[in-house]
């Protein structure tokens, strides 16, 4: 296949070339004069499974023929090798390291405080894999020259790093080698074999950049074979010799440059960049753009070449004619603009690919495409922890070891995989819904099995009881937080998960838990954990949940069939192995592309360089190469968001270089080219904005429903009068439509609950007050009463202590005020419902006063307890008329125990803050004004023409009503006029 040569063979394709297509074409062209069966002797090593699939498909497109033997470089680690045991699983290695790290952390608790054991173990496992792949011995870590000026920290880190020494050697303590170590050993064995007996058939390595030490070693060995060759992706044929030479000059190599890997490989083979030959001619889609990018990405020390070579680039408007630049104001706008361009590509019938390392952005674009029914082919698949089986496994694991809340129980029971193993799925959902309503309205906030059984018994339904018994039977013992061996923890977790998926009377095998690709992937992940669990130690439920979450986050479930054939989402790796007519490079901000190197808790950058390990700049260089390869596609969209969720963003260094180069070459029409790129991006943003702009013609208007008079409420409590004044629509929703606010599922010690329990405390204190009680005894009784009632009603210990402390702060003031009130009169009415009919209106006013005291002079005083701030005089005059209406009812004889009585005054008793009371004197004029206002208000709403306006007179715009969503507040503004409409 290849002519004899004295030097190794390095071939390459330029950036932007459809690498698999050009690779196949070049291989077929080189084998054109050979018999058909000669192709079967060709051994082709590729770098990814996706690329292998595409290469096979491209061979099929060239007609019937014998295919070469196609494998992956990573498959070498799985090949049989004499005397080399099979590789150990990465999970087992991490579990072993986690146990070793745990022991050291217990001895050195202040080492990396706040970092979980699994995080340290994972970083240590990554360092071990890197050392094995790069062929770095652990003895290097003992080199005194590596210590630098960090002796104290280094000595402590060395205790951890010595852990990995037991994994090195030809037979490291009887342990199986890792995949990286075995791969390097297989490659070394193959090289030794080839040195004595080189193969006579063609061997080609294609698509890899040689960034890993073991892979580079293999590529160099193949390039030296008599019939071996290496084909590099995205090689910059436009870089001059001086620019290449600058990459390895200076104190540190320019590893962050996209072409550095190729220079390093060439140096390994005693070659120069000029010795790397094109694999195929004319493969670059846009040579002019490649020259622009080559100059823009020159190493920083030689960017003065922009001025000397810029004039040779020609007309930059033509060179960038197929480049679009989107500078979106926010990530949401960026995603929608990208989705619009992908939708346009579908209409044009061209193949498009979104390339981004930002998975959140990729998910946003996928969600935006869903409005047109387009499901992209996502190469990254879906993280297993985000699939239905993955979420179910995590939820079950997180349920153990803690007090079960109503929220955690119900979210698990409502999962689409729960109770799918029998024929009771419909009943299951109904029972869960009804039990949820019970918990929302009546609690308890931490339901136990007995609560479920008691609820079911109250309905007298045999199927419901069977369901409750099933659920109550599998939940006991979940609160136990004692550590267990990992093998037992995994088995218990799997059994509980399958029981919940099976449902009452069902089986795990019949459930949906392990079905479809996500279910099968979840089953494989759990089986792998069970298989390697003996390498772990004791795990608490919390530690196990963290471990499981980390495992599931690393696994991927492939998307189901039905993806769109023209739209794909690729990671940055696919930029070098795929081909598309339109490529969208998204998330081009610093910290995203390139991403920030992860912190290394073990070695500094200088230590890594001295030890011969990979530098952080290597990751940046690989990202730079992915960018250079992708941005050279036939049509390209570059996008970034000017702000993220936190602050303004910084453009990616490569995007900044490109825009700066264009802006600095006016003689080549660079500024005009940059403006045209931005204009094309602005057009996409305008289209995206039009999609997000609501159609005001179809927007909801401020409602003011007018139901029939006979449907309107004929009875309201005094507390609802305030609502009728401020937000009449809420009265309509509650009293006419019979809707009620759903209580939150996550019960919390909120202001409403605090107010209720304080009322109970004060009422108990007042009812049981003995005569002539000393102030000290009264204070003690108040706090004892509070402690008892709080213990009965509030299941949150922290809230109990906090509220008791707040009450203790105002106890002296409250007790003193109560003694003064006791000297003036005694309570007669407390928390009982009373009515005042208004015959002329056909309406009844009701009230349930907190307390009405009969005074010595025969008059009464009305009190209301407030845990929050009492209303001001202006608020009482405008809408907060509760106590004034109760005073009206008292004077008109609405309270039988009192009969018609003159009201001396009303007082709000503040049970919080500084404990200050808010008294209001009652005068005939005030009562007459209140009565006239009430009659006018009720009479107005007894008229069919009067509508219940939404948010008529709220005290402040940030007021949140219970029925704002029903009124579609947000589609209309507070200043919009209402639209009365007859209903019913």
N, C-alpha and C positions, 0 to 999 in steps of 0.2 A: 504493500500500500504506500509506504513511504520510501523515497530514495535514500540510500545510505548517506549518513551525515556524520561528521566528526564531532558536532556539538549537539547538545540537547535540543529537543524541538519544543518551542513555545509558540503557540498560535493565539490569536485573540480576535474578538469582534468588537466594533466600536460601540460607544454608548448609544442607546436607542434602537439598536438592532434587535429584531425578534430572535433572541438567542436560540431557542429550540428549532425554529424554522430554518435559520441559516446553518445551524449545526447539521441538521439532517441533509440539507441540500449539499453542503460541502462534503459530507461523508459519501453520499450517493455519487457525487461527481468524481471523487477520488477512487471509487470502486467501479467506475463505469467500464473499465477495460478488463476487470477481473470476472471470472465465472460467477454465476449467481450464488453458488455455495460458499464462495470466499467470504461473503458478508457474515456467515455464521461463525467464522473464526475471529471476528472482531469483538473485543471485550470493551464495552463502553461503561464507564463509571460516571454517574451523575450525582448531584448534591441534594436533591429533594425528591420525595415521592411524587409530588405534583408535576415536577418537570419530567419524571420518567413516564407518567401517564401521557403527557402531551407529546413527548418524543415518539412513543408508540403510535399515538393517533396520527402524527404527521407521516410516519412511515406508511401507515394504511392509506393516507391520501395520495401517496405516490404509486399506488397500484400494488398488485400482488407481488411479493418478493420475500425472500428469506431475511429475517431480522437479525441484527447483531445480538449478542448476549448483553442485556442491559441490567446493570445493578447500581447500587448506591455506595458511595464511599463509606457511609456509616454501617453498611452491611458487613464490612470487613471485620468488625468487632464480634460478629456472630458466626464467622466462618470457623470450621473445625481447625484446631491447631494442636500439634503434638505436644503433650505435656502442659498445655495451657487450660486450666479448668474453666468452666462456663462462668460468665460474668455474674456478679451479685447484683440484685436489684437496687436501684437508687433509693427506694423507700427503706429497704433493710439497712442500708448504709446510714441513712439519716436517723432512723430509730436508734441504731447503735450509738451514733455520735450524740444524740440527744441524752441518752443515759449517762454517757461519760461527762458531757457538759454539765448536766444537772448536779453531779457530784462535786464538780469544781465550783459551781456557782454557790452551792451550800457552804463551801469552805471560804469563798471570796464573795460575799454578798454585795460588796460595793463595786465589783467589777462590772462595767457597763450596766449600771442600775437602770431599771425600766425596760431593758431589752428582754423579751421573753426567751426562755430556754430554746424553744424551737427556732427562733430567729437566729440565735447564735449557732445552733447546730446546722441550720441550712447554710449559713455563710461559711462555716467551717467545711461543710461538705462541698460547697462550690470551690473553695480554695484547694481542697484535696483533689477534686476532679481536674482543676486547672493545672496543678503541679504534675499530675499523672499524664495529662495530655501533652504538656510542654516538656516532659522529661526532666523535671527539676527534682533533685533529691532532697529529702528532709534535712540532710546534713548541712545544706546551705543555710537553713534557718539558725544553725548554731554558730555561724560565722560572726566573730566579733565586729567585723567591718560593717555588719548590717545594723548594729545597735543605734548608730547615729547619736543624737543627743537625748534620746528618750529611754534611758536605761531603766528607770523605775517601771514605766508602763510596759516596756519591752519584756522585762523579766516576768511580769504577770501574764502578758499575752503568751509568752513562751510556754507557760504551764499548760495552756489550752492547745497550743500548736503542737506540742509533743504528743498529743493524743493521736495525731494522724500518722506518726512515724510507724506505728504497728501495721499500717496498711501497705507499706512499701516492701520491695524485695521480690524475689522470684517466687517465694512461697510465704507470704507475710502472715506469720503466726497461724497458718492453716486456714486463713480467710480467703474467700473467693475474690478475684480482682474486680474492680469496678469496670463499667463498660469502656471508660476512657483508657484505663490502664491496659485492658485486654486488647483494645483496638491498636494501641501503640505497639504492644508486644507482637501482635499478628503482623503488623506492617514491618516491624524490624525483622521478623522471621522471613517474610516474603522477600525483603531486600537481600538478606543473606542468601536465600535460595537463588534469586535472580543473578547475583554476582557470580555464582558458579555455573548456572545454567539458565541464561536469559531466554525468555519465551520468544518464539519466532512469529507469533501471531500479533496483530495490532492490538494495542491497549491504549485507550484514550480516556483521560480524565477531563470532564467538561463541566463548566458552570460554577466551579468553586474558585474563591479568591485566595485560598491558602492562608486564611487568617489564623487557623489553629495549627499548633506545632506539629501534631501527628499528621494532619491532612497535608500540610506543606511538605513534610518528609516523604509522604507517599507520592505526591505530585512530582517532586524532584526526582525520585527514583524512577517513575514512569517516563519522565521526559528523557532520561538517559538510556532507556532501553533501545535496542536496534529498531523496533517497530512501535515505539511508544511516543505519545504526544500529549500535550496539555493544551486545552482551548480555554482561554480566559474570557470572562464576560466584561463588557464595558471598559475596554482598554482605550486610553486616550492617545490616539496616534498623532494628535496635534501638538502635544507638549514638546518644546524644544529640549535639546540636551542640557542646556544650562538650568532649566526648570527642574528636570529630573535630578540633576546633580545636587540641587539645593535641598532635596528631600532628606538626605542623610548627612547633611553638614551641620555644624554647630554642636552645642553641648548635648542636644537630645534630638533624635530623629523626628521627622514630621509625621508621626503616626496618625494625626488627625486629617491628613490629606487623603482624598479618595483613591489615589493611585499608589500609595506607599506600599501596600501589600505586594503589588506586582514588581516593584523595584526590589523588594526584599527577596522575593522568589527568584528573580533574575540573578541577583548577587549570589544566591545559594548555588546556582548553576554556572557561575563564572560567565554570565551573559550581561549584556546591557539592554536597555529598553529598545534600542535600534534593532536588536536581534529578534524581537518578537514580531512575527509575521502575521498578516491578515489571513484568517481562515477562509473568508469569502470576500469577493470584491463588491464594492458598492453597497455595503450592507447598511450604512447609516441613513436613516430617513431624511435628515436635514443636516448636511455637513456644515453649512454656514452657522447654524445654531450651536453645533458642537464646538466650533472654534470660539464662539463667544463664551460658552460655558467653561471651556478649557482655560481661557485667560482669566475669567472671573474667579476661578477656584485655585489660582496659583497660590503657593505658600506665602504667608504674610511677609517674610523677609524680601520677597522679590515682587511685591505688588507694584513697584515702580515700573515694571514691564507693561502695566496698563497704558502708561503714557507713550512708551516707545513702540508698542505693538498694536495699540488700539486702532491706529489709522488703517491697519491692514485688514480689518474685519469687514470692510465694505458698508453697504447700506444696512443699518441696524433695524430699520422699519421692516425690511423684507426678511431679515434673519429672525425676527420675533413675531412675524405675522400670525403664527399659530400658537402664540403664548397669550394666556389670559391671566390677569392678576386680580384676585378678590381680596379686598381688605374690609372684612365685615366688622360691624360694630360690636358683635357679641357672638359666642359660639352657636347659638340657635340660628341666627341669621346666616352664619357661614354654612351650617348643615343644610338649611333650606335652599340656599343658592346652589350648593353642590347637587342637591336632589333635582333642582330644576334643570341643571345642565345634563344630568344623567337621563332625565325624562326626555329632553330634547334629542339626546343621542339615540334613544330607542325609536323616536319618530323618524330619525334620519337613517336608521338601520345600520348604525356603526357600532362596533364593539368598544365598550368603555369600561374603565377600571378605576376605582377609587383606591389610592394608596395612602395609608396613614398609619403611624404607630399609635395613634390616639384611639383606643377602643371605645371610649365614650362618644367621641365624634362619629365613629363608624356606626354605633347604635343609633345615634340621632339621625343620621342620613337614612339608615334603614327604616326608621319609623316614619320619616318624611316621605319616602318612596311608597310607603304602604297606602297612601291616599290615592295612588294610581294603580294599586294592585301589583306593584313590581317588587318581587323578592330577590335581592341580589345574591349571587353565589359568593358567600363569605369564606375565604380560604382559612380563616382562623376558626371557623365553626363557632360554637357557642360554649363559653366556659361551663363546665359541668355543674358548678355550684349555682348557676343561674337557670338551669333547666328545672322542669317540674320534679323529676326524681332527686336531683341534687338539693333543691330547696327542701324537699320533704325529709331527706336524710338529715340535713342540718337542723331543721326545726325539731325533729325528734331528739337529736343529740342535745340541743340547747334546752330542752324541757327538763332534763335530769339535773339533779343537784341544786335545785332552787325551789323556792316556794312558788307553786303554780298559780299564775294569775289567770283571770278570765280571758284576757286577751291572748295569752300564749296558748291556752287550751283550745279556744274557739278558732283561732287562725290555723291551727293544725287540723282540727276536725273539718274545717271548710276547704281544706286543700283538695284540689281536683283528683288526687290519688287516694284519698281516704275512703275506706269502705267501698272499694270497687271490686272486691272478690266475690260478691254474691249478688242477690237480686234486691237488696235493700238500700241501694244508693239513693233512691228518691225519698224513702222514709228517713234515711239518715240525714239528708239535707233539711228535711222538714223539722225533725227533732232538734237538730242543731240550731235552726232559726228560732224555734220556740223557746229553747233553753237560753239562747242568747237574749231574747226579750225579757225573760225572767231575771237574768243576771243584770241586765241594764237597769231594770226598774227596781229590783229588790235586793240585788247582790246574792251572795257575798262576793267581795272582790277577789277572794282566794278560794275558789270552789274545790271541795274535796269529793271523793267518791260517794260519801253519805249524802251530800247535797244533791247529787245527780239522782240517786235512788229515791230520795224524799220527793223530789220534783216529779219523777215518773209515777210514783205511787199515788200522787194526788190526782192523776188523770184517769186511772183505772183502765189503761190500755195495755193488753198483754204484749203486743209488739214493742210498745214504748218501754215497758219494763225490761224486756229482753235486751233492747238496745242499751238501756241504762246499766244493766248488769254486765254487759260486755265491756262497756267503757269503764265502769268502776272497777272491773276485775283486772284490767291491764295497767291501771295508773298507780296502784299502791307501790310505795318504796321509791318513787322517783325523786323524792326530796333528799334521799340519802346521799351525802356528799363525800363519803369515805372513799379513799382510793382503792382501786381494784387492779389486778393484773390486766394488761392491755388485751390479752386473748379473751378474758372473760368480759371485758368492757365491750369489745367488738361484737362478741356473740350476743350479749344482752341487747345491744343497740340494734343489731340485725333482726333479732326476734321481735322486739317491740315494734320496729318499723313494719315488718311483715304483718303483724297482728293488726295494726292500725290500718294498713292497706287492705287487709282481707275483709274486715268488718264483721258484724255479728253473723255467724253461720257461714261465712265465706272462707275461702282459702287463698293463701298468698299466691299460689300458682295461677289462680284465675283472676287475680287483680291486675291492674294496669301498671304496677310498680316497675317491673323489669321488662316491659315491652318497648318496642321501637328502639331506635338507636340511642336516645338519651338513657332509657332504662337499662339497656345492655351495657352501656359505658359505665353507669353507676354500679351495676352488678360486678363488673370487672374491677372497678376501683375498690369496692368493699371486699371482694375476694382477695385482691392483692394485699390489702391491709390485714385481713385475717391470716393469710399465708405467712406474712412477715411479722405478725404481732408478737411472736415469741422473742423477738429481738428488743422489744420494749420492756419497760418496767411497770411500776404502779402508776396509774393515771386516775386523777379525780375527774368527775364529769365535766368540769370546766376545761381542764387540760385536754381531755379527749375531744370535746367540741372544737377547740382551737386546732388540734391536730387534724381532725376530719375536714374542717373548713379549708385548711391549707392544702390538703391532698386534693380535694375536689376542685379547688381553684386552679390547679395545675393541669387538670385533665380537660379534654375537649370532647364535645359531642358534635358530630357533623350535622349540618342542617338537612332536613328531609328533602326529598325530590320536589320538583316544582319551582326551582329557581329560574330566574330569567336568563336565557342563553346569551344575552348581549350585555348584561350588567354584572360586574364582579367587584368585590372588595378584597384587596390584597394587603398583606403585611409588606414591610419594606423588603423582605427577602425575595418576594415574588417579582419585584421590580426587575431583577436580573434574569429571570427564567421564563417570563411570560411575554406575550405580545398583545398590544391593544391599539386600536386606531386613536382612541382618546384616553388620556391618562390625567387623572385629577390628583394632584399632590396636596394634601390637606393637613392642617395643623402645623404650618410652618412657623412655629415660634420656638424660641430658646426654652429649653426645659421639656419640650415635647418632641421636636425633631431638629437637632438631636436632643435626646432625653438626658437628664442629669445622671452622671455615673453614680451608682449606689455607693453609699459610704462603706468603707472596708474597716471593720473593727479590729483587724489584725495587723495589717501592714500599710505603711504610708507609701506615697508614690515613689519616694527615693528608695525605700526598702525594696519595693517591687522591681525597680529598675536594676538594682544591684543583684537581686536574686534571679534575674532572668525571667521574671513573670510578665504577664501582659499588663500594659499600662492602661489607665482609663481612656487615654486618647485613642486607643485602638477601637473602642466602641464608637467614638465620634467619627473615626475614619471610615468604618464600615457603613455608618449612616450616611456619610458624605458620598460614598460610592453608590449606595442605593439611590440617593438623590440625583447624582449625575447620570446614572443609567436611566432613571425614569423620566427626568426632565427633557431627555432627548427624543422622546416618542413623537410620532407624527403631529398630534395635537395635544396640547398640555394646558391644564388649568392649575395655577398656583394659588393657594388660599391660606388665609390666616385670620384670626379674630383679633381686633385691636385691644379688646379687654376680655378677661376671663371672669370667673365668679368673684375674684378677689381684687384685682387691680389691673392696670394697663400691662400689656404684654410687650415683649421685645421680639422683633422679627428674627427668624432663624438666620444664623450667620451666613448661610449660603444664599438665601434670598436677599439679605442686605448687600452681599458682595455683588450679586447680579444687578440689583437696582442702582447701586452706587456706580458701577462700571457704565451702565447705560446713561445715567445722569451726567457723567463726566466726559462724554464723547459727543459734544454738539456737532463737530464736523462730520460725524457719521450719522447724524440725526438720531442720536441716542435718546435725548429727552422726548422727542416726538414718539419714538418707539415705546418708551415707558408710559407716556400718556395714553397711547392707544391700548396698551395692555390693561391699564387701569380702567379705561372707558369700557372695554369689553366686560371687565369684572363688575363695574357699576351697573351695566345693563342687566346682568344676572341678579344683582342685589335688588334692583327695582322690580324685576319679575317676582322675586321671592317676597318682597314687601307687599306687592299687590295681592299675593295669595293670603298674606296674614292680615290685610286690611279688611275689617268687617264691612259687610254691605249694610250701610245705615238704613237702606230702604227696607231690609228684612229684620233689622234689629228690634228688640223688644222696646216698648214704650212704657213709661211709668204707669203702673196699673192703678185703677180706682174702681174695682168691681162693685156693681150695684145689684145685690141679690134681692129677691122679693121681700117685702116687709114681713110676711109671715115666717120667712126663714131666718130672720135676723134675731139675735139674742134678746130675750125678754128678761134676762137676769144676769147681772154682772157683780163680781165682788169689788169692793172698794179699791183693791190693788189693780184691777183691770181698767179702771177709769184713767189712770196714768197712761196705760198703753193705748187706750182709745184716743187720747189727746195727741200722743207723740207718734204712734205708728198704728193707725187704724187697720191697716192691712193684716197685722198680726192678729187682731181680734177677729177679723173675717176668717183667716186661716184656721184659727183655733176653735172659734165658737160656731162658725157656719159650716166650714168644711170638715170639722171634727178632726183636725190634725193636731199632733202633739210632738214636741221636740223629743227626739230619741236620746236617751241618756247615754253618756259616753261609755264605751266598753271598758276602757281602762279607768277604773274607779280611782280617784285621787282625793286627797284631803284638800279640796278646793274651798273657795269662799262660801259657796252654798252649803256644803256639809258643815263648815265651821259655824255658820250662822245657825243652822238647825240644832247642833249640839250645844251651843251656848244658850239658846232658848230653853232647851231641856234642863240645863244646869240651873239657870236662874229661876225657872218655874218651880223646880224641886226645892230650891233654897227658900223661895218665898212661901210656898205651900206649907212647908214643915218648920216655919219659923216659930220658936217658942216666945212667950212673952218675956219682956225684960232681959233679953239676951245680951251679955256683955260683948263689946266690939271684938275683943280677942277671940272669944268663943265663936262668934259669928263668922269671923274670917277663917278660922280653922274648919268650921262646918262647910263653908263655901268651897274651900279647896278640897276637902274630903269628898264632898258631893261631886265636884268636877272630876277628881281622879277616878271615882267609881263609874260615872257615866262615860267618861272618855275610854276607860278600859272596856266597857261594854259595846260602845258604838264605833270606835275608831281603831281599826286594826293596824295602824301604822305607828310604831313606837316613837319614831322621831317626831311625828306630828303631835302625838299625845304630850310629849315633854315640852315641845315648843308652845303649844296652846295653853298648857297649864302654867308655864312660866309667864306668858303674856297676861293671863288672868290674875296671877299673883301680883303683877306690877300695879294693877288697878284695884286690887281687892280692898285695900284700906279705904280708898275713895268711894268705891261702890257700897261697901258695908256702911260707911258713915251716911251716905245718901239714903240708903234703905232705912236706916234708923230714923232719919228725919221724916221720910215718907210714912213710916209706921206711926210716927207721932201725930200725923195729920189725918190718917184714915186707914182703911183696911181693904184688901182686894175683894171684889165681889164677882167680877166676870174675868175669867182667864181661859183663853184658847177654846172658846165654844162658839159655834156657828149661830148667827142671828140674821134676821131678814127685816127689811123695811119696804113694804109694798108702796108703790106710787100709782094709785088707781087711774089717775087722769092720763097717765102715759102707758098703762098696761105693762109696767116694768117693775122689777124688784131689785133692790140694792142689798147685797149681803156683805157680811163682815165677820171676821174671826179675830177679835182684838187680842193682843198679847196680854193686856191687863187694864182693868178699869177699877179704880179705887173710889170707895164712898168716903167722902170727907166728913168731918165732924159737923159742919154746918149744913149737911144734907146735899150739897153739890157733889159732883164727881170730877175726877181727873183721869184722863186717858193716857196710857203709856205704851210706847212701842220700843222694843229692844232692837238695836242696830249694831251688828258686828262691824259694818263698814261705816263710812262717814255719813252722818245724818244730812238730809237735804237742807239747803240754805233757804232763807226767807224768800228769795226770788224764785227758787225752784218750787217751793210750796205754793206760791202765788200762781205760778204758771201751769204746773201739771202734777206735782207730787202732793195730791190732796187726800191721801189716805186717812190721816188723823182728823182732818177737818170734816171729812164725810162721816167718820165714826162719831164725831161730836154731834153732827146733825142727827144721826140715827139715835143717839142717846137722848137728845132733847125731844125727839118725836116718839119715844117709848119703844124703840126696837129691841131693847134688852129687858125681858120680862122680870128678871130679878131686881131691876131698878125702877122700871116704869119711867115715865117722862121725868127727866132730871135736867137741871141746869148744869152746864159744863163749865167748870172754872178755867180749865186750860188743858193743853195737850203737851206731852213731852216725849222727845226721842232720847232714850237712855243709850249712850254710846258704850258698848262693851269692848271697845278696842282703842288703839291709839292712846291719847291722854285721858280717856274716860270722861270727857266733858259732856254734859247733857245739853239738849237743845229744846228749851221750853218755848211755847207760844201761847199767849193769852187769848182767850176766846171772848169775843164781843158779839152782840146781836148783829152789828153791821157786817162783821166778817162772816157769820153764819148765813145771813141773808144773801150776801154776795155769792157764797159757795153754793147755796141752794139754787139761786137763779142760774148760775153757770151750769149746774148739773142738769136742770130742767131743759135749758137751751141745748145742751150737748145731746141728751138722750132724744129730745124731740127731733133734732136734726137728723139723727140716724134712724128715726122711725119713718123717714120719708124715702120713697124709692129713688128719688133723684140724687140722693146723697150717696156718694161712693166712698168706699174704705180705701183712702189713699195710702200708698206705701211710703213709709218714712216721712210722714207729713211734717213733723216738728221735732225731730230728734235733737237732743241737747248738743251733740257734737257729731261731726261727719264720720268719725271713726267708730261711732256706735254700731255694734253688730247685732242685728235682729235674728231671731230664730228662723224667720221665714224669708230672709233676704234672697236666698237662692231661688225660692219659688217665685218671688217677684222679679227675678232676673236682674237684680241690682248689679250694676257694673256695665250693662248694656245701655243704661240710661244714667244720667247724672242728677245730682241733687237739685240743680237749677232747672231741670226739664219740667215742663207742665205735665200734669197728670192727664190720663185719657180715660174718662168714665166709660164704663161698658156694662150693659145689663147682662146679668148671668142668672141661670136657673129659671 
